[in-house]
Amino acid sequence: MRKSPKLSIAIHSGVFDFWPLLENLIKSFVACNQYPNIEMMLVESGGDKRTRDWFEKIDFEDYFININGEKTNIKKHPDVTIEKTLKFIDLDPSITGRNSCYNRAISQCIDSFKGELFVMMAEDNQFIVEGNLIDDYIKILDHFGIH
């Protein structure tokens, strides 16, 4: 049986107002995912100290902690390894444009991910199906080609 390639998932936050979506995205991933080899890149590019502090406190080996510090009863599947990588990007305030922080974050994540595969997610993604769905997608890539 082949070893599961590491999948790097970068989750970006640039606006604190979206914290409910961000919290639910990460929580839903932890609760639903059974793919065994993950690098979770938690990326903040809006300069928000609350988000950065919360990202630092998240421990994927323990029960999930909400942004308000409250521990939940949600824990990752025991056969799953999630390596946490933090990426805090301080943008030059002279850079303008609606998506400049997101575009810069994507570029920096692409330059530094550790996995064999990479995906970037915004906070409005949610996982609703429990299981190893990621492996199914990787099998499709293997069949049709990674490019």
Residue frames as a rotation matrix with the C-alpha (Angstrom) as fourth column:
MET 1
0.578 0.816 0.000 0.00
0.816 -0.578 0.000 0.00
0.000 0.000 -1.000 0.00
ARG 2
-0.183 -0.669 0.720 1.37
0.619 -0.647 -0.444 3.41
0.764 0.365 0.533 -0.94
LYS 3
-0.540 -0.078 -0.838 1.98
0.761 -0.471 -0.446 6.11
-0.360 -0.878 0.314 1.62
SER 4
0.576 0.798 0.175 -0.54
0.813 -0.537 -0.228 8.94
-0.088 0.274 -0.958 1.48
PRO 5
-0.333 -0.709 0.622 1.11
0.711 -0.622 -0.329 12.05
0.620 0.333 0.710 0.04
LYS 6
-0.502 0.113 -0.858 1.14
0.683 -0.557 -0.473 15.04
-0.531 -0.823 0.202 2.35
LEU 7
0.087 0.618 0.781 -1.58
0.819 -0.491 0.298 17.54
0.568 0.614 -0.549 1.50
SER 8
-0.836 -0.332 -0.437 -0.90
0.513 -0.755 -0.408 21.15
-0.195 -0.566 0.801 2.46
ILE 9
0.174 0.932 0.319 -4.08
0.884 -0.291 0.367 23.09
0.434 0.218 -0.874 3.11
ALA 10
-0.905 -0.423 -0.030 -3.67
0.404 -0.837 -0.369 26.84
0.131 -0.346 0.929 3.53
ILE 11
0.202 0.972 -0.120 -6.59
0.954 -0.168 0.246 28.54
0.219 -0.165 -0.962 5.28
HIS 12
-0.702 -0.539 0.465 -6.50
0.532 -0.832 -0.161 32.29
0.473 0.134 0.871 4.91
SER 13
0.416 0.773 -0.478 -7.99
0.902 -0.417 0.110 35.01
-0.115 -0.477 -0.871 7.06
GLY 14
-0.614 -0.618 0.491 -7.65
0.678 -0.732 -0.075 38.66
0.406 0.287 0.868 6.20
VAL 15
-0.377 0.597 0.708 -10.77
-0.428 -0.790 0.438 40.13
0.821 -0.138 0.553 7.80
PHE 16
-0.990 -0.063 0.123 -11.66
-0.138 0.395 -0.908 39.50
0.008 -0.917 -0.400 11.45
ASP 17
-0.315 0.949 0.024 -15.38
-0.892 -0.287 -0.350 40.00
-0.325 -0.132 0.936 10.76
PHE 18
0.221 0.368 -0.903 -15.37
-0.745 0.661 0.087 36.61
0.629 0.654 0.420 9.03
TRP 19
-0.647 -0.624 0.439 -14.27
-0.754 0.436 -0.492 34.74
0.115 -0.649 -0.752 12.20
PRO 20
0.126 0.699 0.704 -17.47
-0.670 0.583 -0.459 32.64
-0.732 -0.414 0.542 12.49
LEU 21
0.887 0.154 -0.436 -16.86
-0.452 0.492 -0.744 31.19
0.100 0.857 0.506 9.02
LEU 22
0.007 -0.982 -0.187 -13.16
-0.709 0.127 -0.694 30.71
0.705 0.137 -0.696 9.74
GLU 23
-0.474 -0.127 0.871 -13.83
-0.831 0.392 -0.395 28.95
-0.291 -0.911 -0.291 13.04
ASN 24
0.493 0.762 0.420 -16.43
-0.522 0.645 -0.558 26.67
-0.696 0.056 0.716 11.43
LEU 25
0.663 -0.324 -0.674 -14.15
-0.606 0.296 -0.738 25.83
0.439 0.899 0.000 8.51
ILE 26
-0.416 -0.909 0.002 -11.30
-0.714 0.325 -0.620 24.63
0.563 -0.259 -0.785 10.72
LYS 27
-0.405 0.350 0.845 -13.65
-0.733 0.428 -0.529 22.94
-0.547 -0.833 0.083 13.20
SER 28
0.684 0.728 -0.057 -15.54
-0.600 0.516 -0.611 21.15
-0.415 0.452 0.789 10.42
PHE 29
0.328 -0.654 -0.681 -12.28
-0.652 0.365 -0.665 19.95
0.683 0.662 -0.307 8.87
VAL 30
-0.660 -0.600 0.452 -11.03
-0.727 0.362 -0.583 18.57
0.186 -0.714 -0.675 12.19
ALA 31
-0.146 0.708 0.691 -14.37
-0.667 0.445 -0.598 16.82
-0.731 -0.548 0.407 12.83
CYS 32
0.756 0.644 -0.122 -14.86
-0.484 0.424 -0.766 15.35
-0.441 0.638 0.632 9.35
ASN 33
0.364 -0.660 -0.657 -11.43
-0.855 0.042 -0.516 14.65
0.369 0.750 -0.549 7.85
GLN 34
0.795 -0.201 0.573 -9.95
-0.163 0.838 0.521 11.17
-0.585 -0.507 0.633 7.89
TYR 35
0.775 -0.632 -0.012 -7.17
0.082 0.120 -0.989 11.76
0.627 0.765 0.145 5.34
PRO 36
0.769 -0.348 -0.536 -4.03
0.639 0.439 0.631 10.85
0.016 -0.828 0.560 7.30
ASN 37
-0.143 -0.984 -0.103 -1.30
0.943 -0.167 0.286 13.25
-0.299 -0.056 0.953 6.18
ILE 38
0.663 0.544 0.514 -2.07
0.645 -0.764 -0.023 16.98
0.380 0.347 -0.857 6.42
GLU 39
-0.717 -0.632 -0.294 -0.14
0.696 -0.669 -0.260 20.20
-0.032 -0.391 0.920 6.78
MET 40
0.484 0.874 0.042 -2.59
0.867 -0.486 0.109 22.87
0.116 -0.017 -0.993 7.95
MET 41
-0.704 -0.671 0.233 -1.23
0.659 -0.739 -0.139 26.33
0.266 0.055 0.963 7.12
LEU 42
0.410 0.790 -0.456 -3.09
0.887 -0.461 -0.001 28.93
-0.211 -0.404 -0.890 9.18
VAL 43
-0.553 -0.614 0.564 -2.56
0.794 -0.594 0.132 32.22
0.254 0.521 0.815 7.38
GLU 44
0.499 0.652 -0.571 -3.45
0.748 -0.657 -0.096 35.70
-0.438 -0.379 -0.815 8.63
SER 45
-0.433 -0.675 0.597 -2.75
0.887 -0.438 0.148 38.74
0.162 0.594 0.788 6.45
GLY 46
0.380 0.662 0.646 -5.00
0.479 -0.738 0.475 41.41
0.791 0.129 -0.598 7.93
GLY 47
-0.557 -0.706 0.438 -2.80
-0.058 -0.492 -0.868 42.17
0.828 -0.509 0.233 10.93
ASP 48
0.403 0.812 0.422 -5.46
-0.563 -0.144 0.814 41.01
0.722 -0.565 0.399 13.41
LYS 49
-0.578 -0.709 0.404 -3.90
-0.719 0.209 -0.663 40.09
0.386 -0.674 -0.630 16.76
ARG 50
0.054 0.677 0.734 -7.01
-0.851 0.416 -0.321 38.18
-0.523 -0.607 0.598 17.95
THR 51
0.893 0.270 -0.361 -6.86
-0.439 0.702 -0.561 35.80
0.102 0.659 0.745 14.98
ARG 52
0.114 -0.943 -0.312 -3.10
-0.462 0.227 -0.857 35.37
0.880 0.241 -0.410 15.27
ASP 53
-0.495 -0.251 0.832 -3.34
-0.869 0.130 -0.478 34.63
0.011 -0.959 -0.282 19.01
TRP 54
0.470 0.759 0.452 -6.07
-0.706 0.630 -0.324 32.05
-0.530 -0.167 0.831 18.36
PHE 55
0.745 -0.261 -0.614 -4.08
-0.407 0.551 -0.728 30.39
0.528 0.793 0.305 15.58
GLU 56
-0.318 -0.939 0.129 -1.14
-0.654 0.119 -0.747 30.05
0.686 -0.321 -0.653 17.98
LYS 57
-0.371 0.236 0.898 -3.36
-0.862 0.272 -0.428 28.36
-0.346 -0.933 0.102 20.59
ILE 58
0.677 0.653 -0.340 -4.85
-0.734 0.633 -0.247 25.76
0.054 0.416 0.908 18.24
ASP 59
-0.517 -0.763 0.389 -3.39
-0.770 0.613 0.179 22.34
-0.375 -0.207 -0.904 19.04
PHE 60
0.071 0.593 -0.802 -4.52
-0.884 0.410 0.225 19.62
0.462 0.693 0.553 16.66
GLU 61
-0.632 -0.309 -0.711 -3.48
0.020 0.910 -0.414 16.93
0.775 -0.276 -0.569 19.16
ASP 62
-0.912 0.362 -0.192 -5.95
0.178 -0.072 -0.981 18.28
-0.369 -0.930 0.001 21.72
TYR 63
0.027 0.985 0.173 -9.65
0.907 0.049 -0.418 19.15
-0.420 0.168 -0.892 21.61
PHE 64
-0.259 -0.075 0.963 -10.49
0.746 -0.649 0.150 21.98
0.613 0.757 0.224 19.25
ILE 65
-0.393 0.079 -0.916 -10.50
0.707 -0.612 -0.356 25.42
-0.589 -0.787 0.184 20.85
ASN 66
0.527 0.665 0.530 -12.89
0.845 -0.477 -0.241 28.10
0.092 0.575 -0.813 19.62
ILE 67
-0.098 -0.572 0.814 -11.69
0.477 -0.745 -0.466 31.61
0.873 0.343 0.346 18.96
ASN 68
0.486 0.353 0.799 -13.16
-0.474 -0.662 0.581 32.71
0.734 -0.661 -0.154 22.33
GLY 69
-0.470 -0.797 0.380 -10.87
-0.797 0.198 -0.571 30.19
0.380 -0.571 -0.728 24.10
GLU 70
0.257 0.672 0.694 -13.64
-0.852 0.497 -0.165 27.68
-0.456 -0.549 0.701 24.86
LYS 71
-0.848 -0.526 0.059 -12.61
-0.464 0.792 0.397 24.04
-0.255 0.309 -0.916 24.42
THR 72
0.146 0.886 -0.441 -15.01
-0.971 0.213 0.105 21.90
0.187 0.413 0.891 22.41
ASN 73
0.297 -0.014 0.955 -15.54
-0.384 0.914 0.132 18.14
-0.874 -0.406 0.266 22.37
ILE 74
0.983 0.043 -0.177 -14.17
-0.182 0.236 -0.954 17.99
0.001 0.971 0.240 18.80
LYS 75
0.138 -0.965 0.223 -10.93
-0.452 0.139 0.881 16.13
-0.881 -0.223 -0.417 18.22
LYS 76
-0.044 -0.229 -0.972 -9.24
-0.996 0.087 0.024 14.95
0.079 0.969 -0.232 15.04
HIS 77
0.894 0.307 -0.327 -9.52
-0.336 0.941 -0.035 11.32
0.297 0.141 0.944 13.97
PRO 78
0.669 -0.652 0.356 -6.81
-0.275 0.228 0.934 9.24
-0.690 -0.723 -0.027 15.75
ASP 79
0.318 -0.563 0.763 -5.27
0.761 0.632 0.149 8.05
-0.566 0.533 0.629 12.45
VAL 80
0.746 0.023 0.665 -4.81
0.496 -0.686 -0.532 11.61
0.444 0.727 -0.523 11.19
THR 81
-0.149 -0.809 -0.568 -1.64
0.891 -0.359 0.277 13.68
-0.428 -0.465 0.775 11.53
ILE 82
0.778 0.337 0.530 -2.10
0.525 -0.812 -0.256 17.43
0.344 0.478 -0.809 11.19
GLU 83
-0.286 -0.910 -0.301 1.12
0.951 -0.307 0.026 19.45
-0.116 -0.279 0.953 11.14
LYS 84
0.767 0.591 -0.248 0.34
0.582 -0.805 -0.119 23.09
-0.270 -0.053 -0.961 11.96
THR 85
-0.462 -0.832 0.308 2.20
0.885 -0.456 0.094 25.85
0.062 0.316 0.947 10.15
LEU 86
0.458 0.564 -0.687 1.58
0.597 -0.768 -0.233 29.50
-0.659 -0.303 -0.688 11.00
LYS 87
-0.475 -0.547 0.690 2.06
0.866 -0.432 0.253 32.23
0.159 0.717 0.678 8.43
PHE 88
0.442 0.537 -0.719 1.49
0.642 -0.749 -0.164 35.82
-0.626 -0.389 -0.676 9.54
ILE 89
-0.262 -0.458 0.850 1.88
0.945 -0.301 0.129 38.25
0.196 0.837 0.511 6.68
ASP 90
0.101 0.206 -0.973 2.25
0.474 -0.870 -0.135 41.95
-0.875 -0.447 -0.186 7.36
LEU 91
0.273 0.106 0.956 1.32
0.961 -0.076 -0.266 43.85
0.045 0.991 -0.123 4.25
ASP 92
-0.855 -0.515 -0.060 2.69
0.504 -0.852 0.138 47.15
-0.122 0.088 0.989 3.10
PRO 93
-0.115 0.900 -0.420 -0.20
0.499 -0.313 -0.808 49.63
-0.859 -0.302 -0.413 3.69
SER 94
-0.370 -0.043 -0.928 0.57
-0.598 -0.754 0.273 51.31
-0.712 0.656 0.253 0.37
ILE 95
-0.995 0.093 -0.046 -0.59
0.029 0.679 0.733 48.15
0.099 0.728 -0.678 -1.43
THR 96
-0.408 0.913 -0.021 -4.23
-0.661 -0.310 -0.683 48.61
-0.630 -0.265 0.730 -2.30
GLY 97
-0.522 0.345 -0.780 -6.85
-0.636 0.452 0.625 46.55
0.569 0.822 -0.017 -4.00
ARG 98
0.377 0.858 0.348 -9.73
-0.883 0.220 0.415 44.45
0.280 -0.464 0.841 -2.83
ASN 99
0.991 0.053 -0.122 -7.89
-0.032 0.985 0.169 41.12
0.129 -0.164 0.978 -2.96
SER 100
0.354 -0.935 0.040 -4.29
-0.574 -0.251 -0.779 42.22
0.738 0.253 -0.625 -2.45
CYS 101
-0.102 -0.417 0.903 -3.89
-0.974 0.225 -0.006 40.53
-0.200 -0.881 -0.430 0.96
TYR 102
0.650 0.407 0.642 -5.37
-0.297 0.913 -0.278 37.25
-0.700 -0.010 0.714 -0.33
ASN 103
0.937 -0.314 -0.152 -3.25
-0.081 0.229 -0.970 37.25
0.339 0.921 0.189 -3.49
ARG 104
0.091 -0.942 0.322 -0.08
-0.818 -0.255 -0.515 37.97
0.568 -0.217 -0.794 -1.52
ALA 105
0.090 0.010 0.996 -0.95
-0.830 0.554 0.069 35.21
-0.551 -0.832 0.058 0.95
ILE 106
0.939 0.271 0.210 -1.46
-0.104 0.809 -0.578 32.67
-0.327 0.521 0.789 -1.85
SER 107
0.653 -0.743 -0.147 1.90
-0.319 -0.093 -0.943 33.56
0.687 0.663 -0.298 -3.35
GLN 108
-0.151 -0.754 0.639 3.74
-0.943 -0.084 -0.321 33.20
0.296 -0.652 -0.698 -0.04
CYS 109
0.344 0.338 0.876 2.00
-0.634 0.772 -0.049 29.91
-0.693 -0.539 0.479 0.79
ILE 110
0.994 -0.001 -0.106 2.84
-0.085 0.586 -0.806 28.44
0.063 0.810 0.583 -2.61
ASP 111
0.332 -0.943 0.025 6.48
-0.525 -0.207 -0.826 29.35
0.784 0.261 -0.563 -1.98
SER 112
-0.470 -0.622 0.627 6.61
-0.829 0.066 -0.556 27.56
0.304 -0.780 -0.546 1.38
PHE 113
0.600 0.743 0.297 4.22
-0.800 0.561 0.214 24.60
-0.008 -0.366 0.931 1.60
LYS 114
-0.354 -0.785 0.508 5.71
-0.824 0.519 0.228 21.27
-0.443 -0.338 -0.830 2.71
GLY 115
0.224 0.564 0.795 3.30
-0.159 0.826 -0.541 18.82
-0.962 -0.005 0.275 1.11
GLU 116
-0.744 -0.391 0.542 3.31
0.399 0.390 0.830 17.11
-0.535 0.834 -0.134 -2.25
LEU 117
-0.255 0.757 0.602 -0.09
0.802 -0.181 0.569 18.64
0.539 0.628 -0.561 -3.00
PHE 118
-0.910 -0.101 -0.402 -1.44
0.314 -0.801 -0.510 22.10
-0.270 -0.590 0.761 -2.15
VAL 119
-0.089 0.890 0.447 -4.83
0.778 -0.218 0.589 23.74
0.622 0.401 -0.673 -1.85
MET 120
-0.989 -0.136 0.064 -5.77
0.079 -0.835 -0.544 27.21
0.128 -0.533 0.836 -0.62
MET 121
-0.183 0.975 -0.130 -9.13
0.872 0.222 0.436 27.78
0.453 -0.034 -0.891 1.09
ALA 122
-0.635 0.161 0.756 -11.02
-0.324 -0.943 -0.071 30.85
0.701 -0.290 0.651 2.12
GLU 123
-0.938 0.158 0.307 -13.12
-0.280 0.172 -0.944 30.85
-0.202 -0.972 -0.117 5.26
ASP 124
-0.089 0.990 -0.113 -16.42
-0.948 -0.119 -0.294 30.28
-0.304 0.081 0.949 3.46
ASN 125
-0.254 -0.028 -0.967 -15.55
-0.457 0.884 0.095 26.62
0.852 0.466 -0.237 2.73
GLN 126
0.010 0.287 0.958 -17.11
-0.969 0.241 -0.062 24.09
-0.248 -0.927 0.280 5.10
PHE 127
-0.819 -0.241 -0.521 -16.74
-0.358 0.924 0.135 20.30
0.448 0.297 -0.843 5.45
ILE 128
-0.074 0.896 0.439 -20.00
-0.996 -0.041 -0.082 18.46
-0.055 -0.443 0.895 5.96
VAL 129
0.792 0.293 -0.535 -19.17
-0.390 0.918 -0.074 14.84
0.470 0.268 0.841 5.08
GLU 130
0.395 -0.649 0.650 -17.14
-0.731 0.206 0.651 12.66
-0.556 -0.732 -0.393 7.42
GLY 131
0.844 -0.147 0.515 -14.58
0.299 0.927 -0.226 10.33
-0.445 0.345 0.827 5.89
ASN 132
-0.165 -0.986 -0.017 -11.55
0.308 -0.068 0.949 10.17
-0.937 0.151 0.315 3.65
LEU 133
0.810 0.574 0.122 -12.88
0.324 -0.264 -0.908 12.26
-0.489 0.775 -0.400 0.76
ILE 134
0.463 -0.705 -0.537 -9.47
-0.714 -0.656 0.246 13.79
-0.526 0.270 -0.807 0.12
ASP 135
-0.459 -0.646 0.610 -8.07
-0.176 0.739 0.650 10.39
-0.871 0.191 -0.453 -0.86
ASP 136
0.285 0.646 0.708 -10.83
0.677 0.388 -0.626 10.08
-0.679 0.658 -0.327 -3.48
TYR 137
0.929 0.024 -0.370 -9.74
-0.185 -0.834 -0.520 13.40
-0.321 0.551 -0.770 -5.02
ILE 138
0.007 -0.998 -0.063 -6.10
-0.756 -0.046 0.653 12.31
-0.655 0.043 -0.755 -5.01
LYS 139
-0.267 -0.029 0.963 -7.07
0.347 0.930 0.124 9.09
-0.899 0.367 -0.238 -6.82
ILE 140
0.794 0.563 0.228 -8.73
0.447 -0.287 -0.847 11.23
-0.411 0.775 -0.480 -9.50
LEU 141
0.636 -0.649 -0.417 -5.52
-0.687 -0.723 0.076 13.26
-0.351 0.238 -0.906 -9.83
ASP 142
-0.308 -0.761 0.571 -3.50
-0.366 0.649 0.667 10.03
-0.878 -0.003 -0.479 -10.07
HIS 143
0.093 0.441 0.893 -5.81
0.608 0.685 -0.401 8.74
-0.789 0.580 -0.204 -12.79
PHE 144
0.840 0.387 0.380 -6.05
0.534 -0.465 -0.706 11.88
-0.097 0.796 -0.597 -14.93
GLY 145
-0.062 -0.931 0.360 -2.70
0.805 -0.259 -0.533 13.45
0.590 0.257 0.766 -14.11
ILE 146
-0.062 -0.038 -0.997 -1.68
0.902 -0.430 -0.040 16.04
-0.427 -0.902 0.061 -11.59
HIS 147
-0.873 -0.318 -0.369 -1.47
0.149 -0.896 0.419 18.83
-0.464 0.311 0.830 -14.19
